Structure formats: structure tokens, C-alpha cells
Amino acid sequence: MLSSDSGSAGFLACHEVEIDNPGDTISVMEKIAIIDFETTGMSPDMGDRATEVAVVIVAGGEIVDRYQSLMNAGVRIPPFIEALTGISTAMLKSAPPAGEVMAELAEFVGDLPLVAHNASFDSRFLDAEWARIKRRRRQEFACSMLLARRIYPLAPNHKLGSLVEHLGLPSAERHHRALADAEMTAHLWSRMVADLGEQYGLDVVPHEFLRGLQKTPKAQIARYVARAKLKLDL
């Protein structure tokens, strides 16, 4: 497990990690940032705050950089969240202030396209935490969960851990820590891109294409792909 319980923020030492891919080649992907938050609850609108964030940068079929930090927003961790994540109130007391972490995160991510598993959750927390430091997200999210529902309709369910197990992808020892979940999402993302490329004969699978696909009804996917090939010159 690469994340640290010490509460220190910063750019983790980067070792390029080849992402698991069952084929000999992988369709070309844009450089993307995959993000995951751990939080005190489900909704920033209800006063919940982020407690940990991680981002992995994926380029050329590899994880090429990482960022991870706990963050102190001055809140207590509910017992059920501590049981789920292992993150305690005591751990956050020595963590960097939330605003400092979110400013570092903004510099690390830049304008890269964003990906998350259940992106509606992570995007809400990203937007809320950035708003507190007068930052605003410019790029859009793609959602690996919505895409997996369309690409792997026969999976038992579309939770991250279930998909990783179903597809035989590398799995972290402990789920529900931000860096472990972000890295598992990176492996899932690479597999989905490879499978889409092989199924539809795509040499390039851009973020824009995937954002459209995630909103397309299953019965209309073939039509969407045909139109996107012409529109995006795939």
C-alpha cells in the first residue's frame, strides 16, 4: 500500500508502473488524471468534508506520477467511516490543512482530463473543496463506473472492487484508501480502453469519446460509436 498514514502531503516518489493489459497493444489514450477522495460522508452539501485525496497520472499505458495526502479540515471522523477506511480523527490532526492540500492538488493536476469511479461523488467533493480556496474546475470528468455498465453489462455489479476481481486486474490489499482505489481505477480504465479499441477497431480512444459513451443508452452504443468515428476522426 503506497499511501501513508503519517498525514504528510506531497508528490510521492514516481516509479513508472505498467498497467495490466491483456492484449499485445493498447489503444492510444490521452494523458489523464484519475482522482479518488475519502470523505466524512456522502455529500458536501450536507457539510461532509474530504479527509484524503489521491491522483494518479496515466500516460502511454503507465502510471507515471502520483499524489496522495491526508487533509485536516477540522472535522471528526464518524466511527463507521473510520471502520471503512482506517482513517481516524487522530490521524487528521497531524495532516496538512485542507486548503494547502487542495492547492497542491490543483498544481499537480493542471488541466488534465479527469477520471473517477463514480465521478458524480468525487467531482462534488473536488468542486466543493476547490471552491473553499477560490479555485474552479475547468476540465470535465469521465466516469469509469458509468462506462463499465455499458462495456461489461454481465459483471456481477459495477463497484470498483467487484470489477477488478471480475476482470482479473491487480487489486490493492485494502480498498477505501484514496491511492489504492485510484490505482485500481487506473488498471480498470486501461482495460476498458483496450477492450473498446479492440471491439470497435479504434486506434485512439479520447476522453471526449468516453464522456459521450458513458451517457449513451446501451441499445444505442453501436450507433454512437459509428457517429463518433466520423465526428472525432477515430
ZIGICOR-V476481 format. One record per residue. RES is the residue in one small letter. SS is DSSP state (2 for helix, 1 for strand, 0 for the rest). OMEGA is omega in whole degrees, 0 to 359 (NA if undefined). NEAR is the number of other C-alpha atoms within 10 Angstrom. Layout:
((RES & SS & OMEGA & NEAR) (RES & SS & OMEGA & NEAR))
This chain:
((m & 0 & 189 & 10) (l & 0 & 181 & 14) (s & 0 & 184 & 19) (s & 0 & 176 & 14) (d & 0 & 185 & 15) (s & 0 & 182 & 12) (g & 0 & 181 & 19) (s & 0 & 179 & 17) (a & 0 & 170 & 21) (g & 0 & 181 & 16) (f & 1 & 180 & 16) (l & 0 & 176 & 14) (a & 0 & 187 & 10) (c & 0 & 169 & 12) (h & 0 & 182 & 11) (e & 0 & 182 & 14) (v & 1 & 178 & 13) (e & 1 & 181 & 14) (i & 0 & 181 & 22) (d & 0 & 180 & 16) (n & 0 & 187 & 18) (p & 0 & 182 & 14) (g & 0 & 179 & 10) (d & 0 & 182 & 6) (t & 0 & 177 & 12) (i & 0 & 176 & 22) (s & 0 & 184 & 22) (v & 1 & 176 & 18) (m & 0 & 167 & 19) (e & 0 & 171 & 17) (k & 0 & 185 & 19) (i & 1 & 175 & 21) (a & 1 & 178 & 26) (i & 1 & 190 & 32) (i & 1 & 176 & 30) (d & 1 & 176 & 30) (f & 1 & 159 & 25) (e & 1 & 190 & 24) (t & 1 & 177 & 23) (t & 0 & 182 & 21) (g & 0 & 190 & 16) (m & 0 & 190 & 16) (s & 0 & 174 & 16) (p & 2 & 177 & 18) (d & 2 & 178 & 10) (m & 2 & 178 & 8) (g & 0 & 179 & 10) (d & 0 & 183 & 17) (r & 0 & 175 & 26) (a & 1 & 178 & 25) (t & 1 & 179 & 27) (e & 1 & 177 & 26) (v & 1 & 174 & 26) (a & 1 & 175 & 25) (v & 1 & 168 & 29) (v & 1 & 177 & 28) (i & 1 & 181 & 22) (v & 1 & 178 & 26) (a & 1 & 176 & 18) (g & 0 & 179 & 16) (g & 0 & 180 & 26) (e & 1 & 166 & 19) (i & 1 & 187 & 23) (v & 1 & 179 & 16) (d & 1 & 183 & 19) (r & 1 & 170 & 26) (y & 1 & 178 & 23) (q & 1 & 173 & 28) (s & 1 & 159 & 29) (l & 1 & 181 & 31) (m & 0 & 184 & 28) (n & 1 & 178 & 24) (a & 0 & 178 & 18) (g & 0 & 182 & 13) (v & 0 & 175 & 15) (r & 0 & 179 & 16) (i & 0 & 175 & 21) (p & 0 & 183 & 14) (p & 2 & 182 & 13) (f & 2 & 176 & 11) (i & 2 & 177 & 16) (e & 2 & 179 & 14) (a & 2 & 182 & 11) (l & 2 & 189 & 12) (t & 2 & 187 & 15) (g & 0 & 179 & 14) (i & 0 & 183 & 23) (s & 0 & 175 & 17) (t & 2 & 180 & 16) (a & 2 & 179 & 10) (m & 2 & 183 & 17) (l & 2 & 181 & 25) (k & 2 & 179 & 17) (s & 0 & 180 & 15) (a & 0 & 177 & 21) (p & 0 & 176 & 18) (p & 1 & 182 & 16) (a & 2 & 181 & 25) (g & 2 & 178 & 18) (e & 2 & 180 & 13) (v & 2 & 183 & 22) (m & 2 & 175 & 22) (a & 2 & 176 & 15) (e & 2 & 179 & 16) (l & 2 & 180 & 22) (a & 2 & 179 & 15) (e & 2 & 182 & 9) (f & 2 & 184 & 19) (v & 2 & 184 & 18) (g & 0 & 180 & 12) (d & 0 & 181 & 14) (l & 0 & 173 & 17) (p & 1 & 186 & 19) (l & 1 & 177 & 21) (v & 1 & 172 & 28) (a & 1 & 174 & 25) (h & 0 & 193 & 28) (n & 0 & 187 & 18) (a & 2 & 179 & 20) (s & 2 & 177 & 12) (f & 2 & 185 & 15) (d & 2 & 180 & 24) (s & 2 & 179 & 22) (r & 2 & 180 & 15) (f & 2 & 177 & 23) (l & 2 & 181 & 22) (d & 2 & 182 & 14) (a & 2 & 181 & 20) (e & 2 & 176 & 22) (w & 2 & 179 & 19) (a & 2 & 180 & 14) (r & 0 & 178 & 12) (i & 0 & 175 & 13) (k & 0 & 174 & 10) (r & 0 & 179 & 15) (r & 0 & 180 & 14) (r & 0 & 179 & 14) (r & 0 & 185 & 9) (q & 0 & 182 & 10) (e & 0 & 178 & 14) (f & 1 & 160 & 23) (a & 1 & 186 & 25) (c & 1 & 180 & 22) (s & 2 & 178 & 25) (m & 2 & 178 & 23) (l & 2 & 179 & 19) (l & 2 & 181 & 23) (a & 2 & 178 & 22) (r & 2 & 181 & 16) (r & 2 & 185 & 17) (i & 2 & 183 & 18) (y & 0 & 184 & 16) (p & 0 & 182 & 12) (l & 0 & 176 & 11) (a & 0 & 181 & 15) (p & 0 & 171 & 10) (n & 0 & 186 & 15) (h & 0 & 168 & 21) (k & 0 & 185 & 15) (l & 2 & 182 & 21) (g & 2 & 180 & 17) (s & 2 & 179 & 13) (l & 2 & 179 & 20) (v & 2 & 179 & 19) (e & 2 & 182 & 12) (h & 2 & 184 & 15) (l & 2 & 180 & 13) (g & 0 & 182 & 12) (l & 0 & 178 & 19) (p & 0 & 184 & 14) (s & 0 & 176 & 17) (a & 0 & 178 & 17) (e & 0 & 179 & 7) (r & 0 & 175 & 12) (h & 0 & 178 & 17) (h & 0 & 159 & 18) (r & 0 & 195 & 24) (a & 2 & 184 & 25) (l & 2 & 178 & 29) (a & 2 & 180 & 21) (d & 2 & 178 & 26) (a & 2 & 180 & 29) (e & 2 & 176 & 27) (m & 2 & 177 & 22) (t & 2 & 178 & 27) (a & 2 & 178 & 29) (h & 2 & 178 & 22) (l & 2 & 181 & 26) (w & 2 & 180 & 25) (s & 2 & 179 & 23) (r & 2 & 180 & 23) (m & 2 & 179 & 20) (v & 2 & 180 & 24) (a & 2 & 182 & 25) (d & 2 & 177 & 20) (l & 2 & 180 & 20) (g & 2 & 180 & 18) (e & 2 & 184 & 15) (q & 2 & 186 & 9) (y & 2 & 177 & 12) (g & 0 & 182 & 12) (l & 0 & 175 & 20) (d & 0 & 180 & 17) (v & 1 & 179 & 20) (v & 0 & 186 & 21) (p & 0 & 178 & 18) (h & 2 & 180 & 19) (e & 2 & 178 & 15) (f & 2 & 183 & 18) (l & 2 & 176 & 20) (r & 2 & 177 & 18) (g & 2 & 181 & 15) (l & 2 & 184 & 22) (q & 0 & 179 & 20) (k & 0 & 185 & 13) (t & 0 & 175 & 18) (p & 0 & 185 & 10) (k & 2 & 183 & 14) (a & 2 & 184 & 9) (q & 2 & 186 & 10) (i & 2 & 181 & 17) (a & 2 & 178 & 13) (r & 2 & 179 & 10) (y & 2 & 182 & 16) (v & 2 & 180 & 20) (a & 2 & 179 & 12) (r & 2 & 181 & 13) (a & 2 & 177 & 16) (k & 2 & 180 & 16) (l & 2 & 184 & 9) (k & 2 & 185 & 10) (l & 2 & 179 & 12) (d & 0 & 183 & 9) (l & 0 & NA & 16))
